[in-house]
Amino acid sequence: MKKFKSFIFFILAFSIISCSQNESSRPNKGEIVIAADESFRNVTEALAERYVAHYPETKLHLKFQKEDYALMDLLKQNVRVIVMSRELTDKEKELYKQMVDLPLKPAKFAGDAAVFIVAKNSPRNSISIEDIKKELQSDEKNIIFDGVNASNFNFVAQKLNLPPQKIKYSLIKGNKGIVEQINKFPNSIGVISLNTISNPYSLEAKNLREQIKILPITVNNTSYLPDLENIRNMKYPFTRILYFLTNEGHFGLGNGFIRFSCTQKGQIVVSKEGLQPYNIFKREVMMR
């Protein structure tokens, strides 16, 4: 009799656990944690807000942290989905394979950019890639990042093939912090994400844009601004593609959010944020 009762208890407990797991695995119900660098806060918040509006029984807890730490949290199963901008190193790809045990499938969803800015009254009107490299190796430390291990620093170092430990730079916390303080440093050049200032409908983004001068990047005597056309055509040298990674091996809430973000409804949200949607493009029809 005792064995029978123990068996019944085991079956009930297993059923409860299974139901709980199924609930958390559904794309339209449950809760997960999503991590992203502060540089991508605006688009991540906008996508999460729209997803929850479509599926009110879901909860998406957003965690904003430096890009490298977000990746570590994904590998440790502390978060379900992360936003990335740089390519993973071979070592990181191997760690993903070992710790997540899934095929590495980046889900690309937006074109963003690392933007170089100066004070409004700065005499500088453009900058070349060669100048950027020189500045990053100068003891003057005129280039300002929002932190090491963060997306802007990581991406520029990878793009220019510079060892991170040899880069010389100054530090101001946060993308908005750089914008708000750049006028105190007339000789400095700040590096922020386009997403920080890209939303054409946001009063905050408008106010940030009005405080700075955006530097075009000069390549072979041609200058490119980080506008949508140059991002779409990959002509702006510091264009970067934002993508999701997940450790979820089934179609649950994490993959549901990723799918939403990469299909039409999510891509419209990306467009409204002032970024280039990765999966839909503006179509122009000429009538004669």
N, C-alpha and C positions, 0 to 999 in steps of 0.2 A: 504493500500500500504506500509506504514511504517512497519507494522507488518510482511508483506511478505518479505521486504528487510532485516529486522532483522533476520528472519528465514533463508534466504539464506546465510547471513553472518555467522550465527551460524554453518550451515552445512559445509560451506567452511573452517571455522576455525577448526572445528572438524576433517575434512578430512585431513587438513595440519598437525594437531597434531598427528593424527593416523598414517599418512605416516611416520612422523618423528620417532614415537615410533617404528614402524615396521622396519625402516631402522636400528635403534640402536639395535634392537632385533635379527638381523640376524647374524648367526655365521661367515659369510664371508664378512661382511661389517659393518662399524661403529667404535666406539672407546670406550674403558673402561679403568679404572684404576685398576691395580693389585698391591697388597702390599705384601712385604716379608721382613723378617729379613735380615740384611746384611750378615748373615752367609750363606744364600742360594742365594746370588746374582748371582753367576756364572751359576747355573743350571736354575734359573728363567730367566735370560737374554737369555740364549741359547734357551730355549723353546719358548720364546716370539719372538725371531729373526726368528726361523724356521716357526712359525705359520704365521707371517706377510709375509714371503717369499712365503708361499703357498696361502695366501689370501691378496694380495697387497692393497685391499681397506679397510683393518682393521688397526687400530692404538691401540697398547697396551702401555699405559703409566705406567711405573714401578715406584713404590714408595717404597723406602727401609727405614724401620723404625723398632723399637724394636717390637718383636713378640706380646707383650700385646697390644701395641698401634694399631697394624694392626688389631687385633681382635676387638678393640673398633671402629675403622673406618668401619669395615664390618657391625657391629651391627647398626651403625649410617647411613648406606647407603652411606658413603663417597667413598667407593671402591666397586668393583663388586666381586673380587676374592682375597683370601689371601692364603699364604703358612703357614702351621703350622707344628710343630714337637712334641709338648707335647699334652697330653690328656687335654681336657677341664674339668674344675671342674664342680661339680653339679650346682653351681650357674651360671656359664657361659653357661651351656647347657640350663638352664631355661631362661636366658636372650635371648639366640638365638631363643628359641621357641617363646618368647613373642615379640621380636623386629623384627625378620625376618619372623616368621610365616611359616616356612618350616620344613620338616623333616630333622634332622641332618644327613647328609650323607657324611662323609669324603671320598674324592677321593684319595686313596693312589697311589703314583707314583714313589717313590724312597727310597732306603735304604741309609741313611747317618750315621754319628756317631759324637759324641763329642770326640775330640782327645786331649789327655794330652801331652804337649810338654815341653821340657827343653832346656837349652842352649847346644850347641855342646860339650862344654868341661865339662858338668855336670857329676859328678861321678854316678849319679843315672841312672840305666838302666831299671827299671821297677817300678811299683807302684801297691799296692793292694787296693781293695775297702775300707778296714779298714783304711789304711793309708790316703786315700782321705778324709774319714769322720773325722779323727783326725785333718788333716790339715784345714778342713773347720770350725773347732771349736777352732782353735788355734789363740792366739793373734798375732802370727807371721805374719799371713795373707799372707802365701806363695803362695796360689793359686790365679791366675790372671784371671779374666773374662773381657769380653768386655762391660759389663754393666748389671745392674739389669733390670728386665723386658725384657731382651733379651733372645733369644732362648737357648744359651748355659747354662746360669745361671738357667733358668726355668727348663730345661730338667734334669740337674744334681741334682737340689734340689728335683724335683719330683721323679727321679729314686732312690735317697738315702733316700727318705721320711724325708727330713730335712725341717723344717719351714724356708722359705726364710729370714725372719727377724732375725733369729739366726745364719745365715751363716756369717763367717768372711772371707773376701777376699780383694784382691787389684784390682785396675781397670786400664786398658789401653784401650783406645778407638779403636774399630775395631779389627777384626780377624787378618788382615794384620799388624796392629799396634803391636799386641802381638808378632807375629812372628819376626818382625823387631827389637823389643826392648828386647826380652827375654834374649839375650846374655848379657845385662847390669845387669841382676839379676840372678846370678848363682845358688842361692838357691830357686828360684821360679819355679812354674809349671804353664804354661799357658794352657787355655782351648779354643780350636778353633773348628770350624766345619771341617769335612773332606772335604767338598765341596770347602773350601778355597784353598786347596792344591792338590785336587784329579785329576785334568785334566792332563792326560799323554801327551797331545799334546801342552799344554800351556807353553811358555817360562817363563811367570810370575810365574805360579804354580811351575815349576821346580826350579826357583831361591829361592822361599819361602821354598820349601822342603829342599834345600841344607843348609839353615841357622839354622836348628833345629834338635833335636833328638826326635823321637816319642816314647813315653813310652808304652810298652805292659802293659795290665792290668792283674794282677795275681789273679786267683780264684782257691782255693784249690790246690795250688802249680803248677798250669798250667797257662802259660802266653798267652794272646791273643792280637795280633796286630789288628788295625782297617783296615784289608785288605778285599777285596770283598768276599772271601770265608767265613771268620768269620762273616761278615755282613749278607751274604746270609743265613748262618746257625744260625744266631742270637747268636753266641757264644761270640762275643765281647760284654762285659757287657753294654757298652754305645752306642749300636746300636739304631738308632731311625728311624722311618718311616715318611717321609715327605708326607703331604697330603694337598689337596686343600679344602677350604670351600668357598661357594658362597651364596649370598643373591638373586640370580637370579632364579625366579620361572618358567622359561620357557627355551626352547632351543635357547638361544641367543648367543651373542659373548662370554660371560663368560663361559657358559657350553660347547660351541664349543671349546674353548681353553683347558678346563679341559679334554674333551673327546680326543682331539688330543694328549695331554700330556700323557694320560693313555693308549693309543693304540700304535701300533707298531712304527709308525714314531716318536712319542714323546719319546717312551722308548729307541729308538736308540740314541736319543739326550742325554738322561740320561746316557746311557752307555758310550758315548763319553766324557761325563763330568767326568768319573771315578767313578760314583756312581753305586749302584746296582739297576737295573730296578726292579720295584715291580711286574710288570705284564708279563714280559718275562724272561726266564732263558736260560743260555747257555746250549745247548744240545750237549752231546758227544756220538758218536756212535762208538762202538768197532767192527772192522772188523776182521774176522777170515778166 
